[in-house]
Amino acid sequence: MSPVPPYVGGHALLDGKVAVVTASAGAGIGSAAARRCLEEGAQVVISDTHERRLGETLGALKADHGDAVAAVPCNVTDEMQVQQLIDTAVATFGRLDVMINNAGLGGTRSVLEMADEEWSRVLDVTLNGTFRCTRAALRQMVAQGGGGAVVNNSSVIGWRAQEGQAHYAAAKAGVMALTRCAALDVAEHNIRVNAVAPSLAMHPHLVKVTSDELLAELTQKEAFGRYAEPWEVANVMVFLASDYASYLTGEIISVSSQHP
């Protein structure tokens, strides 16, 4: 197993930009992305449905970054809450430059046993929620005169089959298609839309919904013999949000060391 590399410090990649990160409470990819954006010089609005955890995350980020971070509770299945999130970010920091759509919902269930409600819930949070947030962010960026970047969190499961993941895989494949098409819709406004597709990034929620046996099996398939740290995925999100990715749009970047 390869060792986890040293944490990479900030290089002002997002200096002067304003970013919104959904599902950023707790210790997963969203909170790592919010912290990375702050370390790269951005002002950041974090959001989540879990208000207690959102407050705890806000307190931890404020301890290091002060008034450069704010928080807004948001359920991405509610269009009005999504719009309020964008409006509050603009009212607080003056504009919106980066939208990181991290909110998603998974689970494990065979299609033989899956109820309509379970299918629809995963699709509504993971795909429809990404659509709602992307639409609201793009409208704001166009209204500002153009420019900006949207980064969606997809998954390699959008490409690869995995037992019990039909709803999640369909949603993540949909995020990929949404990303590609939305990128063409706003290219004339100099707005970029890209996505990351992580394979295996460890965080507390994954441990709760995945068996130890499956985690061990998935980890063995990774070329480095380990799962990704959430901040390693966040690093790629920050790159896509930054001006270093100025000629990238409609792309899905696999954050993976997985081999066949």
C-alpha positions in Angstrom: 0.0 0.0 0.0 1.4 3.4 -1.0 1.5 6.0 1.8 -0.8 9.0 1.9 1.2 11.9 0.4 1.8 15.1 2.4 -1.0 17.6 2.4 -0.6 20.2 -0.3 -0.6 23.9 0.9 -2.5 26.7 -0.9 -1.1 28.5 -3.9 -3.8 31.3 -4.3 -5.5 29.4 -7.1 -8.8 31.0 -6.2 -7.6 34.3 -4.9 -10.4 36.9 -5.0 -13.1 34.4 -6.1 -16.4 33.5 -4.3 -17.4 29.9 -4.1 -20.4 27.9 -2.9 -20.0 24.3 -1.8 -23.1 22.1 -1.2 -23.2 19.2 1.3 -20.1 20.6 2.9 -20.8 19.7 6.6 -19.0 16.8 8.3 -15.7 15.2 7.2 -16.3 14.2 3.5 -15.4 15.6 0.1 -17.6 18.7 0.5 -16.0 20.0 3.7 -12.6 19.2 2.2 -13.5 21.2 -0.9 -14.6 24.1 1.2 -11.4 24.1 3.2 -9.3 23.8 0.0 -11.2 26.8 -1.6 -10.5 28.9 1.5 -6.8 27.9 1.6 -6.6 28.9 -2.1 -7.9 32.4 -1.3 -11.6 32.2 -2.0 -14.5 33.5 0.1 -16.8 30.5 0.6 -20.4 29.8 1.5 -21.0 26.3 2.7 -24.4 24.5 2.8 -25.9 21.3 4.0 -29.3 19.9 5.2 -27.8 19.0 8.6 -27.8 22.3 10.4 -26.0 21.1 13.5 -23.1 19.6 11.6 -23.1 22.7 9.3 -22.7 24.9 12.3 -19.9 22.8 13.6 -18.1 22.9 10.3 -18.6 26.6 10.0 -17.1 27.1 13.5 -14.0 25.0 12.5 -13.5 26.9 9.3 -14.0 30.3 10.9 -11.3 29.4 13.4 -8.8 29.4 10.6 -10.4 31.7 8.0 -12.6 34.1 9.9 -15.2 36.1 8.0 -14.1 34.5 4.6 -16.6 31.7 5.2 -20.4 31.8 5.8 -23.1 29.1 6.0 -26.6 28.6 4.6 -28.7 25.5 5.3 -30.0 24.2 2.0 -31.9 21.1 0.8 -31.1 20.7 -2.9 -34.5 19.0 -3.5 -36.1 22.4 -2.8 -35.8 25.0 -5.6 -36.5 27.9 -3.3 -33.8 26.9 -0.9 -31.3 26.5 -3.7 -32.1 30.0 -5.0 -31.9 31.4 -1.4 -28.4 29.8 -1.1 -27.2 31.6 -4.3 -28.9 34.9 -3.3 -27.3 34.8 0.1 -23.8 34.1 -1.3 -24.2 37.1 -3.6 -25.6 39.3 -0.8 -22.7 38.3 1.5 -19.7 38.4 -0.8 -20.9 40.4 -3.8 -20.9 37.7 -6.6 -20.5 34.1 -7.4 -17.5 32.7 -9.3 -17.4 29.0 -8.4 -20.2 26.5 -7.7 -19.2 23.1 -6.4 -22.1 20.6 -6.4 -21.3 17.9 -4.0 -24.7 16.9 -2.7 -25.6 13.3 -3.3 -27.4 10.4 -1.8 -26.6 6.7 -2.2 -27.5 3.3 -0.8 -27.4 -0.3 -1.8 -30.4 -2.2 -3.1 -31.1 -4.7 -5.8 -33.4 -3.5 -8.6 -35.5 -6.6 -7.6 -36.3 -5.1 -4.3 -36.0 -1.3 -5.0 -39.2 0.7 -4.5 -40.1 3.7 -6.7 -39.7 5.9 -3.7 -36.1 4.8 -3.1 -35.2 5.2 -6.7 -36.8 8.6 -6.9 -35.2 9.9 -3.7 -31.7 9.1 -4.9 -32.3 10.6 -8.3 -33.9 13.7 -6.8 -31.0 14.5 -4.5 -28.1 13.4 -6.7 -29.2 14.3 -10.2 -32.1 16.7 -9.9 -30.3 18.5 -7.0 -27.2 19.0 -9.1 -29.4 20.3 -11.9 -31.2 22.8 -9.6 -27.9 24.1 -8.2 -26.2 24.2 -11.6 -29.1 26.1 -13.1 -29.2 28.7 -10.3 -25.5 29.2 -10.4 -25.3 29.6 -14.1 -28.1 32.1 -14.2 -26.3 34.2 -11.6 -23.0 34.0 -13.5 -24.7 35.0 -16.8 -26.4 37.9 -15.0 -23.0 39.1 -13.7 -21.7 39.3 -17.3 -20.3 35.8 -17.7 -17.3 34.0 -16.4 -17.1 31.4 -13.7 -16.9 27.7 -13.1 -19.2 24.9 -12.0 -17.7 21.7 -10.7 -20.0 18.7 -10.2 -19.2 15.6 -8.1 -20.0 12.5 -10.1 -18.6 9.0 -9.6 -16.8 6.3 -11.6 -20.0 4.3 -10.9 -21.5 6.4 -13.6 -19.2 4.4 -16.0 -18.8 1.1 -14.2 -21.4 -1.4 -13.0 -21.6 -2.3 -9.4 -24.2 -4.6 -7.8 -27.0 -2.9 -5.9 -26.1 0.6 -7.3 -28.6 1.0 -10.1 -30.2 4.1 -8.7 -26.9 5.8 -7.7 -25.2 4.8 -10.9 -28.0 6.2 -13.0 -28.0 9.4 -11.1 -24.2 9.8 -11.4 -24.3 9.0 -15.1 -26.9 11.6 -15.4 -24.6 14.1 -13.7 -22.0 13.4 -16.3 -24.5 14.0 -19.2 -25.8 17.2 -17.5 -22.2 18.4 -17.1 -21.4 17.9 -20.8 -24.6 19.5 -22.1 -24.7 22.4 -19.7 -21.1 23.2 -20.6 -22.2 23.8 -24.3 -25.2 25.9 -23.1 -23.0 28.5 -21.4 -19.7 28.3 -23.4 -20.6 31.6 -25.1 -20.7 33.2 -21.7 -17.2 32.0 -20.9 -18.5 29.8 -18.1 -17.0 26.4 -17.6 -18.8 23.3 -16.4 -16.8 20.2 -15.5 -17.1 17.2 -13.1 -14.9 14.9 -11.1 -15.6 11.1 -10.9 -13.9 9.7 -7.8 -13.5 6.0 -7.4 -13.1 5.4 -3.6 -12.7 8.3 -1.2 -13.0 7.4 2.4 -15.4 9.4 4.7 -17.6 8.5 7.6 -20.8 8.3 5.6 -19.3 5.7 3.3 -18.3 3.5 6.2 -22.0 3.6 7.5 -23.5 2.4 4.2 -20.8 0.0 2.9 -19.7 -3.3 4.4 -16.1 -3.9 5.5 -15.8 -6.7 3.0 -16.9 -4.5 0.0 -14.6 -1.7 1.2 -11.7 -4.1 1.3 -12.5 -5.5 -2.1 -12.7 -2.0 -3.7 -9.5 -0.9 -2.0 -7.6 -3.8 -3.4 -8.6 -2.7 -6.9 -6.9 0.6 -6.4 -3.4 0.9 -8.0 -2.1 2.6 -4.9 -3.6 0.0 -2.6 -5.5 2.6 -0.6 -8.6 4.8 -0.9 -8.3 8.5 -1.7 -8.4 11.1 1.1 -11.2 13.6 0.6 -8.8 16.4 0.2 -7.2 14.6 -2.8 -10.5 14.7 -4.6 -11.0 18.3 -3.5 -7.6 19.2 -5.0 -8.9 18.3 -8.4 -12.1 20.2 -7.8 -10.1 23.3 -7.0 -8.0 22.8 -10.2 -11.2 22.7 -12.3 -12.5 25.8 -10.5 -9.3 27.7 -11.1 -8.0 29.6 -14.1 -5.5 26.8 -14.7 -8.4 24.9 -16.2 -9.4 27.7 -18.6 -9.7 25.5 -21.6 -11.5 22.6 -19.9 -15.3 22.4 -20.1 -17.7 19.6 -20.4 -15.1 17.2 -19.1 -15.4 14.4 -16.5 -12.1 13.9 -14.7 -11.7 10.5 -13.1 -10.0 10.9 -9.6 -9.1 7.3 -9.5 -6.2 4.8 -9.3 -8.5 1.9 -10.0 -7.4 -0.7 -12.6 -9.7 -3.2 -14.3 
